[in-house]
Amino acid sequence: PGRSEGYLYKGYVHIDAGRMATAATWLSKAVNFAAPGETVPQLTLAHVELIRGENARALQLCNVVLSSNPSDRDAQSCAAACKASRLASLGETAID
């Protein structure tokens, strides 16, 4: 644990290059090596999964962060984006 930075940076390189599947692979490794309480790898992977159309996986990652820190605004925002994207893919609209 705590050695996620290298994997995270490799993920960023692939995001910049538009290679989301490869970015997801590196970011998954970053999640596996993240120190307890480190949320950047999970939330970055969640955003990549959302871009890839993997809404359920993205929401799962956001919910893991929220389960340990319900007030994490980045995770809350991520979860909301996942839910909105899911509704959009179903042709529905969100009503507050």
BANU-419601 format. One record per residue (C-alpha): residue number from 1; residue in three letters; x, z, y. Coordinates in nm, 3 decimals. Layout:
<lumzas>
lumza n=NUM res=ALA u=X w=Z v=Y
...
</lumzas>
This chain:
<lumzas>
lumza n=1 res=PRO u=0.000 w=0.000 v=0.000
lumza n=2 res=GLY u=0.104 w=-0.063 v=0.357
lumza n=3 res=ARG u=0.290 w=-0.388 v=0.295
lumza n=4 res=SER u=0.018 w=-0.631 v=0.395
lumza n=5 res=GLU u=0.178 w=-0.779 v=0.707
lumza n=6 res=GLY u=0.366 w=-1.064 v=0.540
lumza n=7 res=TYR u=0.058 w=-1.179 v=0.349
lumza n=8 res=LEU u=-0.153 w=-1.143 v=0.662
lumza n=9 res=TYR u=0.084 w=-1.361 v=0.864
lumza n=10 res=LYS u=0.088 w=-1.627 v=0.592
lumza n=11 res=GLY u=-0.290 w=-1.624 v=0.604
lumza n=12 res=TYR u=-0.279 w=-1.677 v=0.981
lumza n=13 res=VAL u=-0.047 w=-1.976 v=0.939
lumza n=14 res=HIS u=-0.294 w=-2.139 v=0.702
lumza n=15 res=ILE u=-0.588 w=-2.058 v=0.931
lumza n=16 res=ASP u=-0.404 w=-2.231 v=1.215
lumza n=17 res=ALA u=-0.346 w=-2.531 v=0.990
lumza n=18 res=GLY u=-0.714 w=-2.543 v=0.891
lumza n=19 res=ARG u=-0.643 w=-2.462 v=0.526
lumza n=20 res=MET u=-0.908 w=-2.195 v=0.477
lumza n=21 res=ALA u=-0.896 w=-2.180 v=0.097
lumza n=22 res=THR u=-0.522 w=-2.116 v=0.103
lumza n=23 res=ALA u=-0.565 w=-1.870 v=0.390
lumza n=24 res=ALA u=-0.821 w=-1.681 v=0.181
lumza n=25 res=THR u=-0.570 w=-1.654 v=-0.104
lumza n=26 res=TRP u=-0.303 w=-1.500 v=0.120
lumza n=27 res=LEU u=-0.551 w=-1.276 v=0.298
lumza n=28 res=SER u=-0.682 w=-1.148 v=-0.036
lumza n=29 res=LYS u=-0.327 w=-1.041 v=-0.115
lumza n=30 res=ALA u=-0.307 w=-0.871 v=0.225
lumza n=31 res=VAL u=-0.626 w=-0.680 v=0.144
lumza n=32 res=ASN u=-0.479 w=-0.568 v=-0.188
lumza n=33 res=PHE u=-0.165 w=-0.435 v=-0.019
lumza n=34 res=ALA u=-0.332 w=-0.288 v=0.290
lumza n=35 res=ALA u=-0.278 w=0.077 v=0.367
lumza n=36 res=PRO u=-0.583 w=0.303 v=0.349
lumza n=37 res=GLY u=-0.785 w=0.264 v=0.667
lumza n=38 res=GLU u=-0.622 w=-0.068 v=0.759
lumza n=39 res=THR u=-0.912 w=-0.303 v=0.831
lumza n=40 res=VAL u=-0.755 w=-0.614 v=0.986
lumza n=41 res=PRO u=-0.685 w=-0.788 v=0.652
lumza n=42 res=GLN u=-1.040 w=-0.731 v=0.525
lumza n=43 res=LEU u=-1.208 w=-0.839 v=0.845
lumza n=44 res=THR u=-0.983 w=-1.144 v=0.883
lumza n=45 res=LEU u=-1.062 w=-1.245 v=0.525
lumza n=46 res=ALA u=-1.432 w=-1.187 v=0.596
lumza n=47 res=HIS u=-1.418 w=-1.429 v=0.891
lumza n=48 res=VAL u=-1.239 w=-1.691 v=0.680
lumza n=49 res=GLU u=-1.497 w=-1.652 v=0.404
lumza n=50 res=LEU u=-1.772 w=-1.692 v=0.663
lumza n=51 res=ILE u=-1.611 w=-2.015 v=0.784
lumza n=52 res=ARG u=-1.591 w=-2.132 v=0.423
lumza n=53 res=GLY u=-1.964 w=-2.064 v=0.378
lumza n=54 res=GLU u=-1.905 w=-1.768 v=0.147
lumza n=55 res=ASN u=-2.149 w=-1.546 v=0.335
lumza n=56 res=ALA u=-2.212 w=-1.299 v=0.052
lumza n=57 res=ARG u=-1.840 w=-1.239 v=0.004
lumza n=58 res=ALA u=-1.786 w=-1.206 v=0.379
lumza n=59 res=LEU u=-2.067 w=-0.951 v=0.408
lumza n=60 res=GLN u=-1.928 w=-0.757 v=0.113
lumza n=61 res=LEU u=-1.591 w=-0.728 v=0.288
lumza n=62 res=CYS u=-1.754 w=-0.613 v=0.612
lumza n=63 res=ASN u=-1.960 w=-0.357 v=0.424
lumza n=64 res=VAL u=-1.649 w=-0.210 v=0.260
lumza n=65 res=VAL u=-1.509 w=-0.139 v=0.606
lumza n=66 res=LEU u=-1.843 w=-0.003 v=0.725
lumza n=67 res=SER u=-1.872 w=0.228 v=0.425
lumza n=68 res=SER u=-1.561 w=0.414 v=0.536
lumza n=69 res=ASN u=-1.615 w=0.375 v=0.911
lumza n=70 res=PRO u=-1.977 w=0.301 v=1.007
lumza n=71 res=SER u=-1.891 w=0.287 v=1.378
lumza n=72 res=ASP u=-1.628 w=0.011 v=1.343
lumza n=73 res=ARG u=-1.750 w=-0.241 v=1.601
lumza n=74 res=ASP u=-1.552 w=-0.531 v=1.453
lumza n=75 res=ALA u=-1.708 w=-0.471 v=1.111
lumza n=76 res=GLN u=-2.054 w=-0.435 v=1.265
lumza n=77 res=SER u=-2.008 w=-0.764 v=1.450
lumza n=78 res=CYS u=-1.878 w=-0.931 v=1.137
lumza n=79 res=ALA u=-2.174 w=-0.811 v=0.930
lumza n=80 res=ALA u=-2.418 w=-0.933 v=1.194
lumza n=81 res=ALA u=-2.248 w=-1.275 v=1.197
lumza n=82 res=CYS u=-2.272 w=-1.292 v=0.818
lumza n=83 res=LYS u=-2.642 w=-1.211 v=0.824
lumza n=84 res=ALA u=-2.710 w=-1.461 v=1.104
lumza n=85 res=SER u=-2.517 w=-1.730 v=0.920
lumza n=86 res=ARG u=-2.711 w=-1.660 v=0.602
lumza n=87 res=LEU u=-3.041 w=-1.689 v=0.787
lumza n=88 res=ALA u=-2.928 w=-2.012 v=0.952
lumza n=89 res=SER u=-2.834 w=-2.158 v=0.615
lumza n=90 res=LEU u=-3.184 w=-2.076 v=0.490
lumza n=91 res=GLY u=-3.339 w=-2.241 v=0.795
lumza n=92 res=GLU u=-3.472 w=-1.911 v=0.923
lumza n=93 res=THR u=-3.427 w=-1.733 v=1.254
lumza n=94 res=ALA u=-3.340 w=-1.374 v=1.318
lumza n=95 res=ILE u=-3.589 w=-1.164 v=1.508
lumza n=96 res=ASP u=-3.473 w=-0.839 v=1.667
</lumzas>
